[in-house]
Amino acid sequence: MTYEMRMKDIREESLAEGEAKGSYSPQEIVELSGLSIDDIEKLKHDMHIEKQE
């Protein structure tokens, strides 16, 4: 697994955990993950699409 793939997995896991707990705001996710708001919204959108499939 490449570094980039592992980092993506970690970020997605962090976002999913925060979403499940309902305790992380987008700003907290930015601070914890180092992602931009746009990146977070894209991941959220992508995760939502995957859940529907």
Buried (B, 14 or more C-beta within 10 A) or exposed (E): EEEEEEEEEEBBEBBEEBEEEEEBEBEEBBEEBEBEEEBBEEBBEEEEEEEEE
